[in-house]
Amino acid sequence: MAPLAALGLLTLAPAARAASGGVLYDCDITQLKRGGGYISEKLAIVLDQNGKATISDGMILHVYASPIEADMVRKNDRRLFVGWTVAGFVNSHNQLAPIFEYQATIKKNGKISVYARPDGYPDRFSGEGTCKKRTG
């Protein structure tokens, strides 16, 4: 998929959901400590009125071709914590990571930290950046 096409999918689908009363966190991950391509530079999180979250990034679009629902969402007055799983990812060396576990924390000031861990491998990937909060 071309990067511009992926960017379009990344921003339009979650934005449509945010327009129906949710909150869109449009995030730019600018500091990749150990990204390896497994932490996307763009991340969209939509938190709906019921407290459920939908996630979209380059990895999710590569594997599923559409946003997914988060496995876990916790929110308080200081931060939003979201966890999700990407299953069945095969990298460019034909190595299968049956499960990739992700966690993101967005602080009230818009700072985000993202962590990824492939199940069965000792690797850990991380990145930091900022999110713009948009309401519908």
Order of alpha helices (4+ residues) and beta strands (2+ residues): alpha-beta-beta-beta-alpha-beta-beta-beta-beta-beta-beta
